[in-house]
Amino acid sequence: MIKSMTGFGRAEVLDKSHKFTIELKTVNHRYLDLGVRLPRQLSFFETAVRNYLKKHILRGKVDVFIFFEDYSPQKVLLTYNEGLAQQYLDHFRQIEKEFQIKNDITLSTLARLPEVFAMEQQVQDEDSLWRLLEEGLKKAVANLIDARELEGENLKKDIQAKLQILEEKVAQIEERSPQLLAAYREKLEGKATELLQDTQIEESRIAAEVVIYADKICSDEETVRLKSHIKNMGRVLEEGEGAGRKLDFLAQEMNRESNTILSKANDLEISNIAIDLKTEIEKIREQIQNIE
């Protein structure tokens, strides 16, 4: 199924002591660009989160917001840095000796100095936390994919409608081209008759001029390739998964063919049709930029 690169997914999961809230926001991007925002105490999960998302999202700029709430009794460990406390005391004695200042350091003063005592939160059970977080990621990704598929289906229908318009424009060019040659032949014969008056015109000469003119303005190859690209684009739309890059390439090729038709056109009607072709192709390219 066709997926848009624009979407939003959210999920909440909790157990007796913890709660995770995960939000995923995605927009279009040429490649996969992951931005993960985790609480500081859970930063060690970043690689695992990235690896999980890479399995389910192919393209797009993805902003990942993970919020964590811990309801369990805080398990805090008080640590004493004996070596650092000794260094403080040594420096105080050195200052006392050098400047003849009374050393009035007390236990309470020493205890308040930076890093002598520190509060450390004990490490959570990483395995159980990851299982809970993974469950939340699974639900958020599922919601995101649902949103992207819904938007992708709308994009698909819009592109299919525009492909129908392209087919009609190509058919108009194919219908107009023989008329253009007939009109040129008639014009050429009229001009020759006017110049030569009663002198008989050589049919072979007229035919040769018409062939030369036809070769200059002929767009049969371009219209055949355009129809092939239109057909292939319709087929790729039905394939779905990872279609964005293929569709973008086909749109570029379609634009190339329409440019060639426009450059060869020696007729106002065909020029206008070719301009309409380019306009519709550009609309398709804009839509394709949002497809994964």
MIPA-507524 format. One record per residue (C-alpha): residue in three letters; x, y, z. Coordinates in pm, whole numbers, plus 50000, padded with zeros to 5 digits. Layout:
<sites>
ALAXYZ ...
</sites>
This chain:
<sites>
MET500005000050000 ILE501165035349918 LYS502275054250230 SER502605091450276 MET505685104250458 THR503455127450662 GLY501845112950971 PHE501485111951348 GLY501385082951591 ARG500975082751967 ALA500795055852235 GLU500835052152612 VAL501915020852798 LEU502295015053170 ASP502854988853433 LYS502564990953811 SER505535014553849 HIS506275030953512 LYS504595048953224 PHE505875056352874 THR504285081252636 ILE505605079252278 GLU504855104352003 LEU506055100951642 LYS505805129651395 THR506935125151034 VAL507275147850729 ASN508755142250385 HIS512505138450340 ARG514725123650074 TYR516125097650314 LEU515335084650663 ASP516245110950922 LEU515565100751283 GLY515585125551569 VAL515145107851904 ARG514445126752227 LEU514725104952537 PRO514805113352909 ARG518405116653024 GLN518245086353253 LEU517135064752958 SER519595077452697 PHE521165042852675 PHE518025031352488 GLU518595054852192 THR520375029751968 ALA517725003152033 VAL514945028151955 ARG516625038451628 ASN517135002351520 TYR513494994051592 LEU512185023551389 LYS514475016351093 LYS512724982651052 HIS509324999151005 ILE509965033250844 LEU511825036350512 ARG511865073850442 GLY510965106850602 LYS512095130450875 VAL510935114051196 ASP510795132351530 VAL510515108251821 PHE509435121052163 ILE509565096552454 PHE508285107152796 PHE508875085853106 GLU507185086153446 ASP508485065253736 TYR506045058354020 SER508255033854207 PRO509875043254539 GLN513105061054455 LYS516095039254519 VAL518885063554593 LEU522405055254704 LEU524515079654909 THR528195077754816 TYR531215091955000 ASN534335101854803 GLU537095095955058 GLY539945104554821 LEU538435138054728 ALA537765146755094 GLN541425139655174 GLN542565162654894 TYR540375190655029 LEU541935186655375 ASP545475185755233 HIS544905218155044 PHE543405235055348 ARG546505225655554 GLN548765238655277 ILE546905272055272 GLU547105273955654 LYS550855268655644 GLU551615292755357 PHE549435321755469 GLN549455316455842 ILE545665314455848 LYS543825294656111 ASN542365262555970 ASP538815262056104 ILE537485235055873 THR534735214256035 LEU533045181955942 SER529865199555831 THR531865223455613 LEU533775194855452 ALA530565175355388 ARG529085204555194 LEU531995206854953 PRO531265195554592 GLU531335158154525 VAL532345147454878 PHE528885132654918 ALA526735124354614 MET523265110254561 GLU523095083654291 GLN519875068754163 GLN520185031354132 VAL519925016953783 GLN516485004853677 ASP515884969753547 GLU516814976953183 ASP515264945353040 SER511814951353186 LEU511924988153094 TRP512874979952735 ARG510024954952704 LEU507594981852815 LEU509155008152586 GLU509164983852291 GLU505464977352345 GLY504835014752333 LEU506925018752018 LYS505014990751851 LYS501665007451919 ALA502885042351821 VAL504395029351496 ALA501175010651415 ASN499165042851464 LEU501685062051254 ILE501505036850970 ASP497705037850974 ALA497825075750937 ARG500425073850661 GLU498495047350470 LEU495285067850487 GLU497085098450353 GLY498915076650099 GLU495615063449962 ASN494455099349906 LEU497715107249725 LYS497335076149510 LYS493825085749400 ASP494935121049318 ILE497905109049110 GLN495745083448927 ALA493305111148832 LYS496175132048700 LEU497545102348501 GLN494145100048331 ILE494505136548230 LEU497975129448091 GLU496635100847881 GLU493985123847736 LYS496595150547653 VAL498855125447481 ALA495895112747277 GLN495165148547169 ILE498755152747045 GLU498565120046853 GLU495295130946695 ARG496575165446604 SER499905155146448 PRO498505139746121 GLN496235170046081 LEU499275192446109 LEU501065173745830 ALA498005175045604 ALA497665212445664 TYR501355217745588 ARG501095197945262 GLU498075218145156 LYS499855250445239 LEU502955239345051 GLU500995229544741 GLY499125262544745 LYS502355282244774 ALA504005262844493 THR501005267144266 GLU500995304444332 LEU504695307644248 LEU504765284543949 GLN501275293643823 ASP500405269443546 THR503605249743566 GLN502975214143681 ILE504265206844031 GLU506305175744085 GLU504545153544339 SER507835138144451 ARG509205172544538 ILE506175180744749 ALA506355146844920 ALA510045151745001 GLU509375185545162 VAL506545170845367 VAL508805142445484 ILE511505167145592 TYR508945187845782 ALA507405157045941 ASP510795145846064 LYS511335179346236 ILE508025180046417 CYS507415142746468 SER506805134446834 ASP505745098246791 GLU508695085146993 GLU507985109347276 THR504275101147292 VAL504995063647289 ARG507465067547577 LEU505075090147764 LYS502315064147741 SER504755037747864 HIS505795059548161 ILE502165066748247 LYS501395029548243 ASN504455021448457 MET503555048348708 GLY500095033448745 ARG501634999248802 VAL504105012549064 LEU501205029449247 GLU499614995249283 GLU502864979749412 GLY502845003549706 GLU505784996549939 GLY508785019549884 ALA507315034249564 GLY508435070249618 ARG511845068549449 LYS510515048949149 LEU507675073649099 ASP510055103049124 PHE512275088248851 LEU509285081948621 ALA508045117648675 GLN511445131048571 GLU511365110148252 MET507815121548174 ASN508885157648215 ARG511805151647978 GLU509485138047706 SER507025166747743 ASN509905191747710 THR510975175047384 ILE507435176447246 LEU507235213347334 SER510585220847167 LYS509495202946845 ALA506045218146835 ASN505445241046538 ASP501785244546615 LEU500015265646875 GLU497545238346968 ILE500255212147029 SER502335237847221 ASN499395244747451 ILE498805207547505 ALA502505202247585 ILE502365230747838 ASP499315214247997 LEU501295181548009 LYS504175198248191 THR501775214748437 GLU500095181748528 ILE503445163648555 GLU504695190448792 LYS501595185649008 ILE502305148349014 ARG505935154449114 GLU504805176249403 GLN502545148549530 ILE505225122049484 GLN507545141449716 ASN505235130850000 ILE505275093649919 GLU507545069950116 
</sites>
